[in-house]
Amino acid sequence: ALALSSQSKSILELGTSAGYSTIWLASAAIKNQGTVYTIDNDQKKVALARKHFEESRLGNIELIEGDFIVVLKKWDKEVDFLFIDGEKSKYLDYLKLVEPFLQKGAIIVADNIVSIGKGTINVEKKTASYRKYVEEKYKSILIEIGDGMMISKK
């Protein structure tokens, strides 16, 4: 809903996993003639995601295999929607690498900002620097439903 309502055309997802969220993002982006760029380093997850992407027949998903930091250090595309779901302690590192490419009004969504797996793994300390940074720099809100989600707007 966020990607659709913000009319996002260039979506970057950090953490493809099986591709479930990617397909939702791509469904929104296709209505705006947009593309989802998704990055993951886990070969089993990448293989499963590729299968799901083929089945979806969306055609606007570009899957990039690699480590987030390595890929982002070479990033050169505009981003108007960023979805972060990777290693929690590196959320701020990821954001800072993407920031030069964030367009005015860009939406940033950080998933699992409070916990993972119905509260079984507490990640608040790992994401504290990220939360502090976006709360000071962007219009941000922490939504404490499920494992928590931080939504920010540039």
C-alpha positions in Angstrom: 0.0 0.0 0.0 2.9 2.4 0.8 4.7 1.7 -2.5 1.4 2.1 -4.4 0.2 5.3 -2.7 3.6 6.9 -3.0 3.7 6.1 -6.7 7.1 4.5 -6.3 8.9 3.7 -9.5 12.4 2.7 -8.3 12.1 0.3 -5.3 15.1 -1.2 -3.6 14.7 -4.2 -1.4 17.5 -5.4 0.9 16.6 -9.0 1.7 14.8 -10.9 -0.9 14.3 -14.1 1.0 11.7 -16.2 -0.8 10.4 -13.1 -2.7 7.1 -12.7 -1.0 7.5 -9.0 -0.2 9.2 -8.5 -3.5 6.2 -9.6 -5.4 3.9 -7.3 -3.4 6.3 -4.4 -4.1 6.6 -5.3 -7.8 2.8 -5.5 -8.1 2.6 -1.9 -6.8 5.5 -0.7 -8.9 4.2 -2.1 -12.1 1.1 0.1 -11.8 3.6 3.1 -11.9 5.7 1.5 -14.6 8.4 0.9 -12.0 11.0 -1.6 -11.1 12.0 -3.5 -8.0 15.7 -4.1 -7.4 16.1 -6.8 -4.8 19.4 -8.0 -3.2 20.1 -11.2 -1.4 23.2 -13.4 -0.8 21.6 -16.7 0.2 21.7 -19.0 -2.8 18.9 -21.2 -1.6 16.6 -18.2 -1.0 17.6 -16.7 -4.3 16.8 -19.9 -6.2 13.4 -20.0 -4.5 12.7 -16.3 -5.1 13.6 -16.8 -8.9 11.0 -19.5 -9.1 8.4 -17.3 -7.4 9.2 -14.4 -9.7 8.8 -16.5 -12.8 5.5 -17.8 -11.5 4.3 -14.2 -10.8 5.0 -13.2 -14.4 5.4 -9.6 -13.3 8.6 -8.9 -15.3 9.6 -5.8 -13.3 11.9 -7.5 -10.8 15.7 -7.3 -11.0 17.3 -9.8 -8.6 20.9 -9.0 -7.6 22.9 -11.7 -5.9 25.5 -10.5 -3.5 26.3 -9.0 -0.1 24.3 -5.8 0.6 27.4 -3.7 1.5 29.3 -4.8 -1.6 26.4 -4.2 -4.0 25.4 -0.9 -2.3 29.0 0.5 -2.6 28.5 0.3 -6.4 24.9 1.4 -6.4 24.1 4.2 -8.9 20.3 4.1 -9.4 17.7 6.5 -8.0 15.6 5.1 -5.2 12.2 6.4 -4.2 11.2 3.4 -1.9 13.7 1.5 0.2 12.7 -1.7 2.1 15.3 -2.9 4.5 15.1 -6.5 6.0 18.6 -7.6 6.5 21.2 -7.9 9.3 19.7 -5.6 12.0 22.9 -4.2 13.3 23.8 -3.0 9.8 20.5 -1.1 9.0 22.2 2.3 9.4 25.2 1.2 7.3 22.8 0.2 4.5 20.8 3.4 4.7 23.9 5.6 4.6 25.1 3.8 1.4 21.7 4.3 -0.3 21.1 7.9 1.0 22.8 9.7 -1.9 20.3 8.0 -4.3 17.1 8.6 -2.2 14.8 11.0 -4.1 12.9 13.8 -2.4 9.8 12.2 -0.8 11.4 8.7 -0.7 9.8 6.2 1.7 12.1 4.1 3.8 10.7 1.0 5.6 12.8 -1.0 8.0 11.3 -4.3 9.0 11.7 -6.2 12.2 12.9 -3.2 14.0 11.9 -4.3 17.5 12.1 -8.2 17.4 12.1 -11.2 15.2 9.8 -14.2 15.4 6.9 -13.0 17.7 9.3 -11.4 20.1 11.6 -14.3 20.5 14.7 -12.4 19.5 15.0 -8.9 20.8 16.8 -6.6 18.3 16.1 -3.2 19.8 19.7 -2.7 20.8 20.9 -3.7 17.3 18.6 -1.2 15.6 18.9 1.6 18.2 21.4 3.7 16.1 19.3 3.3 13.0 16.1 4.4 14.8 17.8 7.4 16.4 19.3 8.5 13.1 16.0 8.3 11.1 14.0 9.9 13.9 16.4 12.9 13.8 16.8 13.2 10.1 13.5 12.1 8.6 9.8 12.2 9.4 9.6 8.8 11.0 7.1 6.6 12.9 7.7 3.3 14.7 4.8 0.9 14.3 4.8 -1.6 17.1 2.7 -4.3 15.4 4.2 -7.8 15.2 8.0 -7.4 15.1 7.9 -3.7 14.6 8.4 -1.5 11.5 10.0 1.9 11.2 8.6 4.0 8.3 10.4 7.2 7.4 10.0 9.8 4.7 12.7 11.9 3.2 
